[in-house]
């Protein structure tokens, strides 16, 4: 473990990551594993009616800036010294502080761009902003993503490996 980062900090990162996953809808669960009928779009379903409207996705994205871009792009915004690692100083500037959740794949308390790339590659919604993800899934362009549209997108293989 890197100097200056104790076990307590690592535990805090893990707990914050779990909180982020629960509150942001960025679960590793898939449709078949209980993520909800809309998968990655389940959390934005504010009225819990089984469909996500353009207004719901806009409201969800407005709540947190990291939802508007892919995780790697968000990482790059805060890697101000361009060393492909987020220093504690850079991490302190990230809103919210748990934006990268469980991206620290080796658990060393240091977040690298490579780790974020690997983590993001497992799910398309981590690679692109949620607006773009919504547009991709809304195949009939009616401004509403239904459970059927999400299921069809998964079945058609439009998304990254669902076993990751």
C-alpha positions as CSV (number, residue, x, y, z in Angstrom):
1,X,0.0,0.0,0.0
2,X,1.2,3.5,-0.8
3,X,2.6,5.6,2.1
4,X,0.0,7.9,3.7
5,X,-3.0,5.7,2.8
6,X,-4.0,3.5,5.7
7,X,-6.4,0.7,6.0
8,X,-9.1,3.1,7.2
9,X,-8.9,5.0,4.0
10,X,-9.2,1.8,1.9
11,X,-12.2,0.8,4.0
12,X,-13.7,4.2,3.5
13,X,-13.2,4.0,-0.3
14,X,-14.8,0.5,-0.4
15,X,-17.8,1.7,1.7
16,X,-18.2,4.8,-0.4
17,X,-18.0,2.7,-3.5
18,X,-20.8,0.5,-2.3
19,X,-22.9,3.5,-1.4
20,X,-22.3,5.0,-4.9
21,X,-23.4,1.8,-6.5
22,X,-26.6,1.7,-4.5
23,X,-27.5,5.3,-5.0
24,X,-26.4,5.8,-8.6
25,X,-27.9,2.7,-10.3
26,X,-24.4,1.7,-11.3
27,X,-24.7,-1.8,-10.1
28,X,-22.8,-4.7,-11.5
29,X,-26.1,-6.7,-11.5
30,X,-27.7,-7.5,-14.8
31,X,-31.3,-7.8,-15.8
32,X,-31.2,-11.5,-15.0
33,X,-29.5,-10.9,-11.7
34,X,-32.0,-8.5,-10.2
35,X,-30.9,-5.1,-11.3
36,X,-34.5,-4.2,-12.0
37,X,-36.5,-4.3,-15.2
38,X,-34.6,-1.4,-16.7
39,X,-31.0,-2.5,-15.8
40,X,-28.7,0.6,-15.7
41,X,-31.7,2.8,-16.2
42,X,-33.6,1.5,-13.2
43,X,-32.3,4.2,-10.8
44,X,-33.4,7.1,-13.0
45,X,-37.0,5.7,-13.0
46,X,-38.0,8.3,-10.5
47,X,-41.7,7.4,-10.4
48,X,-41.0,3.6,-10.5
49,X,-43.4,3.0,-13.3
50,X,-41.1,0.7,-15.2
51,X,-40.2,3.2,-17.9
52,X,-37.7,6.1,-18.0
53,X,-38.6,9.3,-19.7
54,X,-36.3,11.9,-21.2
55,X,-37.3,14.2,-18.3
56,X,-36.3,11.5,-15.7
57,X,-32.9,10.9,-17.3
58,X,-32.3,14.7,-17.5
59,X,-33.2,15.1,-13.8
60,X,-31.0,12.1,-12.9
61,X,-28.0,13.4,-14.8
62,X,-28.5,16.9,-13.4
63,X,-28.1,15.5,-9.9
64,X,-24.5,14.4,-10.4
65,X,-22.0,15.6,-13.0
66,X,-20.3,12.2,-13.5
67,X,-23.5,10.8,-15.0
68,X,-23.2,13.0,-18.1
69,X,-19.9,11.5,-19.4
70,X,-18.2,8.1,-19.4
71,X,-16.0,7.2,-16.5
72,X,-12.7,7.5,-18.4
73,X,-13.6,11.0,-19.6
74,X,-14.6,11.9,-16.0
75,X,-11.3,10.6,-14.8
76,X,-9.4,12.7,-17.4
77,X,-11.2,15.8,-16.2
78,X,-9.5,15.5,-12.8
79,X,-6.1,14.1,-13.8
80,X,-4.7,17.6,-13.9
81,X,-1.1,16.5,-14.0
82,X,-1.8,14.0,-16.8
83,X,0.1,11.1,-15.1
84,X,-2.8,8.6,-15.5
85,X,-3.2,8.4,-11.7
86,X,-5.4,10.4,-9.5
87,X,-3.5,11.8,-6.5
88,X,-5.2,12.4,-3.2
89,X,-5.2,16.1,-4.1
90,X,-7.0,15.4,-7.4
91,X,-9.4,12.9,-5.7
92,X,-10.4,15.6,-3.2
93,X,-11.7,17.8,-6.0
94,X,-14.0,15.2,-7.5
95,X,-17.7,15.7,-6.9
96,X,-19.0,13.4,-5.5
97,X,-15.9,11.9,-3.8
98,X,-17.1,8.4,-4.4
99,X,-17.7,8.8,-8.2
100,X,-15.3,6.1,-9.1
101,X,-16.8,3.6,-6.7
102,X,-15.1,0.2,-7.0
103,X,-12.8,1.2,-9.8
104,X,-9.7,0.6,-7.7
105,X,-9.5,-2.9,-9.0
106,X,-6.4,-4.0,-7.1
107,X,-7.6,-2.3,-3.9
108,X,-4.3,-0.4,-3.3
109,X,-6.0,2.9,-2.7
110,X,-4.5,4.5,-5.8
111,X,-6.8,5.0,-8.8
112,X,-5.2,4.7,-12.2
113,X,-6.7,5.4,-15.7
114,X,-6.1,1.8,-16.7
115,X,-8.2,0.6,-13.7
116,X,-11.0,2.9,-14.7
117,X,-10.7,1.8,-18.4
118,X,-11.0,-1.9,-17.3
119,X,-13.9,-1.2,-15.0
120,X,-15.8,0.9,-17.5
121,X,-15.3,-1.6,-20.3
122,X,-17.6,-4.1,-18.5
123,X,-20.7,-1.9,-19.1
124,X,-21.6,0.4,-21.9
125,X,-23.3,2.9,-19.5
126,X,-19.9,3.3,-17.8
127,X,-18.3,4.1,-21.1
128,X,-20.7,6.8,-22.3
129,X,-22.9,9.4,-20.6
130,X,-26.3,8.3,-19.5
131,X,-28.0,10.6,-22.0
132,X,-26.2,8.9,-24.9
133,X,-27.0,5.5,-23.3
134,X,-30.7,6.5,-23.1
135,X,-30.7,7.5,-26.8
136,X,-29.2,4.3,-27.8
137,X,-31.7,2.2,-25.9
138,X,-34.7,4.3,-26.9
139,X,-35.0,2.5,-30.3
140,X,-38.3,4.0,-31.3
141,X,-37.2,7.5,-30.4
142,X,-40.3,8.3,-28.4
143,X,-38.4,9.8,-25.4
144,X,-39.3,6.8,-23.2
145,X,-37.2,3.7,-22.5
146,X,-39.4,0.8,-21.6
147,X,-38.4,-2.4,-19.9
148,X,-39.0,-4.1,-23.2
149,X,-36.5,-1.8,-25.0
150,X,-33.8,-2.4,-22.4
151,X,-34.4,-6.2,-22.6
152,X,-34.3,-6.1,-26.4
153,X,-31.0,-4.2,-26.3
154,X,-29.4,-6.7,-24.0
155,X,-30.7,-9.6,-26.0
156,X,-29.4,-8.1,-29.2
157,X,-25.9,-7.9,-27.7
158,X,-25.7,-4.1,-27.9
159,X,-24.0,-3.9,-24.6
160,X,-20.7,-5.0,-23.1
161,X,-20.2,-8.4,-21.6
162,X,-22.9,-9.0,-19.1
163,X,-20.9,-11.5,-17.1
164,X,-18.3,-8.9,-16.0
